[in-house]
Amino acid sequence: MGEPSLDDANVKVAVRVRPMNRREKDLNTKCIVEMEKNQTILHPGGANLGKGDSRYARPKFDHSLCPRQ
């Protein structure tokens, strides 16, 4: 018996990024989450990281929902 693939999982995971609130905007807080179609990219510390950086992450979620601007 081999390892089950991600497509065979019984659990589905969705991630939603909420819009920033007034306090976060007033503090010039940077969003560390970037949404590209159905992919979520994390940028720890709000840094501009490239694919070669070990802090650059692309976790896999079943659904990614971004806030309306």
C-alpha distances in whole Angstrom, upper triangle without the diagonal:
4,7,9,12,15,16,14,15,18,20,23,25,29,31,35,38,41,44,46,49,52,52,49,51,54,53,51,48,45,42,39,37,37,36,35,34,31,30,31,33,34,37,37,41,42,42,42,39,37,34,35,35,33,34,33,30,28,26,24,25,25,29,31,35,38,41,44,47
4,6,9,13,14,12,14,16,19,21,23,26,28,32,35,38,41,43,46,50,49,46,48,51,50,48,45,42,39,36,34,34,32,32,31,28,27,28,29,30,33,34,38,39,39,38,35,34,30,31,32,29,30,30,27,25,23,21,22,22,26,29,32,35,39,42,44
4,6,9,12,10,11,14,16,18,19,23,25,29,31,34,38,40,42,46,46,43,45,48,46,45,41,39,35,32,30,30,29,29,28,25,24,25,26,27,30,31,34,35,35,35,32,31,27,28,29,26,27,26,23,22,19,17,19,19,23,25,29,32,35,38,41
4,7,8,6,7,11,12,14,17,20,22,26,29,32,35,38,40,44,44,41,43,46,45,43,40,37,34,31,29,29,27,27,26,22,22,23,25,26,29,30,34,34,35,34,32,31,27,29,29,27,27,26,23,21,18,16,16,16,20,23,26,29,33,36,38
4,5,5,7,11,12,13,15,18,20,24,27,30,33,35,38,42,42,39,40,44,42,41,37,35,31,29,26,26,24,23,22,19,18,20,22,23,27,28,32,32,32,32,29,28,24,26,27,25,25,24,20,18,15,13,14,13,17,20,23,26,30,33,35
4,5,5,9,9,10,11,14,16,20,23,26,29,32,34,38,38,35,37,40,39,37,34,31,28,25,22,22,20,20,19,15,15,16,18,20,24,25,29,29,29,29,27,26,23,25,25,23,23,21,18,15,12,9,10,10,14,16,20,23,26,29,32
4,6,9,10,9,12,14,17,21,24,27,30,32,35,39,40,37,38,42,41,39,36,33,29,27,24,23,21,20,18,15,16,18,20,22,26,28,31,31,32,31,29,28,25,27,28,26,26,24,20,17,15,11,11,9,13,16,20,23,26,29,32
4,7,9,10,13,16,19,23,26,29,32,35,37,41,42,39,40,44,43,41,38,36,32,30,27,27,24,24,22,18,19,21,23,25,29,30,33,34,34,34,32,31,28,30,30,28,28,27,23,20,17,14,14,12,16,19,22,26,29,31,34
4,5,7,10,14,17,20,23,26,30,32,35,38,39,36,38,41,40,39,36,33,30,28,25,25,23,23,22,18,18,19,22,23,27,28,31,31,33,33,30,30,27,29,29,27,26,25,21,19,15,13,12,11,14,17,20,24,27,30,33
4,7,10,13,17,20,23,26,30,32,34,38,38,36,38,41,40,40,36,34,31,29,26,26,24,25,23,19,20,21,24,25,28,29,32,33,34,35,33,32,30,32,32,30,29,27,24,21,18,15,13,12,15,18,20,24,27,30,33
4,7,10,13,17,20,22,26,28,30,34,35,32,34,38,37,36,32,31,27,25,22,23,21,22,21,17,18,18,21,22,25,26,29,29,31,32,30,30,28,30,30,27,26,25,21,19,15,13,11,9,12,15,18,21,24,27,30
4,7,10,13,17,20,23,26,28,32,32,30,32,35,34,33,30,28,24,23,20,20,18,19,17,14,14,15,18,19,23,24,27,27,29,29,28,28,26,29,28,26,25,23,19,17,13,11,8,6,8,11,14,17,20,23,26
4,7,10,13,16,20,22,24,28,29,26,28,31,31,30,26,24,21,19,16,17,15,16,16,12,12,12,15,16,20,21,24,23,25,26,25,25,24,26,25,24,22,20,16,14,11,9,5,5,7,9,11,15,17,21,23
4,7,10,13,16,19,21,25,26,23,25,28,28,27,24,22,18,17,14,14,12,14,13,10,11,10,14,15,18,20,22,22,24,24,24,24,23,26,25,24,22,20,16,14,11,9,6,6,5,6,8,11,14,17,20
4,7,10,13,15,18,22,22,20,21,25,24,23,20,18,14,13,10,11,10,13,13,10,10,8,11,12,15,16,19,18,21,21,21,22,21,24,23,22,19,17,14,12,10,10,7,8,6,5,6,9,11,15,17
4,6,10,12,15,19,20,17,18,22,22,21,18,16,13,13,10,11,10,13,13,11,11,10,12,13,16,17,19,18,20,21,21,23,23,26,24,24,21,19,16,15,13,13,10,11,8,6,5,6,8,11,14
4,7,9,12,15,16,14,15,18,18,17,14,13,9,10,7,9,9,12,13,13,12,10,11,11,13,15,16,14,18,18,19,21,22,25,23,23,19,18,16,15,14,15,13,14,11,8,6,5,6,10,11
4,6,9,12,14,12,13,16,17,16,13,13,10,12,10,12,12,15,16,16,16,13,15,15,16,17,17,16,19,21,22,24,25,28,26,26,22,21,19,19,18,19,16,17,14,11,9,7,6,9,10
4,6,10,12,10,10,13,14,13,12,12,9,12,11,12,13,16,17,18,18,15,16,16,17,18,18,16,19,20,22,24,26,29,27,27,23,22,21,21,21,21,19,21,17,14,11,8,5,7,8
4,7,8,6,6,10,11,10,8,9,8,12,12,14,15,18,20,21,20,17,17,16,16,17,16,14,18,19,21,24,26,29,26,27,23,22,21,22,22,23,22,23,20,17,14,11,9,11,10
4,6,5,6,9,10,11,10,12,12,15,15,17,19,22,24,24,23,21,21,20,20,19,18,17,21,22,25,28,30,32,30,30,26,25,25,25,25,26,25,26,23,20,17,15,12,13,12
4,6,5,6,9,10,10,13,14,17,18,20,21,25,26,27,27,24,24,22,22,22,20,18,22,24,26,29,32,34,31,32,28,28,28,28,28,30,28,30,27,23,21,18,15,15,14
4,5,5,6,9,9,12,13,16,18,20,22,26,28,28,27,24,24,22,21,20,18,17,21,23,26,29,31,33,30,31,27,27,27,28,28,30,29,31,28,25,22,19,17,18,17
4,5,5,6,5,8,10,13,14,17,19,23,25,25,24,21,20,18,17,16,14,13,17,19,22,25,27,29,27,27,23,23,23,24,25,27,26,28,25,22,20,17,15,16,15
4,5,5,6,9,10,14,15,17,19,22,25,26,25,22,21,19,18,18,16,14,17,19,22,25,28,30,27,28,25,24,24,25,26,28,27,29,26,22,20,17,14,15,13
4,5,8,11,13,17,19,20,23,26,28,29,28,25,24,22,21,20,18,16,19,21,24,28,30,32,30,30,27,27,27,29,29,32,30,33,30,26,24,21,18,19,16
4,5,9,12,15,17,19,22,26,28,29,27,24,23,20,18,17,15,14,16,19,22,25,28,30,27,28,24,24,25,27,28,30,29,32,29,26,24,21,19,20,18
4,6,10,13,15,17,20,23,26,27,25,22,20,18,16,16,13,11,14,16,19,23,25,27,24,26,22,22,23,25,26,28,28,30,28,24,22,19,17,18,16
4,7,9,12,14,17,21,23,24,22,19,17,15,13,13,10,9,12,14,17,20,23,25,22,23,19,19,20,21,23,25,25,27,25,21,20,17,16,17,15
4,6,9,11,14,17,20,21,19,16,14,12,10,10,8,6,9,11,14,17,19,21,19,20,16,16,17,18,20,22,22,25,23,19,18,15,14,16,15
4,6,8,11,14,17,18,16,12,11,9,8,9,9,6,10,11,13,16,18,20,18,19,15,14,14,15,17,19,18,21,19,15,14,12,12,14,13
4,7,10,13,16,16,14,10,8,6,5,6,7,5,8,9,10,13,15,17,15,15,11,11,11,12,13,16,16,19,18,14,15,12,14,16,16
4,7,10,13,13,10,7,6,5,6,8,10,8,11,11,12,14,15,18,16,16,13,11,10,10,11,13,13,16,14,11,11,9,11,14,14
4,7,10,11,8,6,5,6,8,11,13,10,12,11,12,13,14,17,16,17,14,11,11,10,12,13,13,16,13,10,10,8,11,13,13
4,6,7,6,5,6,9,11,14,16,14,15,14,15,15,15,19,18,19,17,14,12,10,11,12,11,13,11,7,8,6,10,12,13
4,6,5,6,8,11,13,17,19,17,17,16,15,15,15,19,19,20,18,14,13,10,12,12,12,13,11,9,10,9,12,14,15
4,6,8,11,14,17,20,22,20,21,19,19,19,18,22,22,23,21,18,16,13,14,12,12,12,9,8,9,9,13,14,15
4,7,10,13,17,20,22,20,22,20,20,19,18,22,22,22,20,17,14,11,11,9,8,8,6,5,8,10,13,15,17
4,7,10,13,16,19,18,18,17,16,16,14,18,18,18,17,13,11,7,8,7,7,9,8,6,9,10,14,16,18
4,7,10,13,16,14,15,15,14,14,14,17,16,16,14,11,9,6,7,7,7,10,9,6,9,9,13,16,17
4,7,10,13,11,12,11,10,11,10,14,13,13,11,8,6,5,7,9,11,14,13,10,12,12,15,17,18
4,6,9,9,10,10,9,11,11,14,12,11,8,6,5,7,8,11,12,16,15,12,14,13,16,18,19
4,6,5,6,7,6,9,11,13,10,11,7,6,7,9,12,15,16,19,19,16,17,15,17,20,19
4,5,6,9,8,12,13,14,11,10,7,8,9,12,13,17,18,21,21,18,19,18,19,22,22
4,5,9,10,13,16,16,13,13,10,11,12,15,17,20,21,24,23,20,21,19,20,22,21
4,7,9,12,15,16,13,14,11,11,12,15,17,20,21,24,22,19,19,17,17,20,18
4,6,9,12,13,11,12,9,9,12,15,17,21,22,25,24,21,22,19,20,22,21
4,7,10,12,10,12,10,9,12,14,17,20,22,25,24,21,21,19,21,22,21
4,7,8,6,9,7,6,9,12,15,18,20,24,23,20,22,20,22,24,23
4,5,6,9,9,6,10,11,15,18,20,23,23,21,22,21,24,25,25
4,6,8,9,6,8,9,13,15,19,21,22,20,22,22,24,26,26
4,6,9,8,10,12,15,18,21,25,25,23,26,25,28,30,30
4,5,5,9,12,15,18,21,24,25,23,25,24,27,29,28
4,5,8,11,13,17,20,23,24,22,25,24,27,30,30
4,6,10,12,16,18,22,22,20,22,21,24,27,26
4,7,10,13,16,19,20,17,20,19,22,24,24
4,6,10,12,16,16,15,17,17,20,23,24
4,6,9,13,13,12,15,15,19,21,22
4,6,10,11,11,14,15,19,22,23
4,7,9,9,13,15,19,22,24
4,5,7,10,13,16,19,22
4,7,10,14,17,20,22
4,7,10,13,16,19
4,7,10,13,16
4,7,9,12
4,7,9
4,6
4
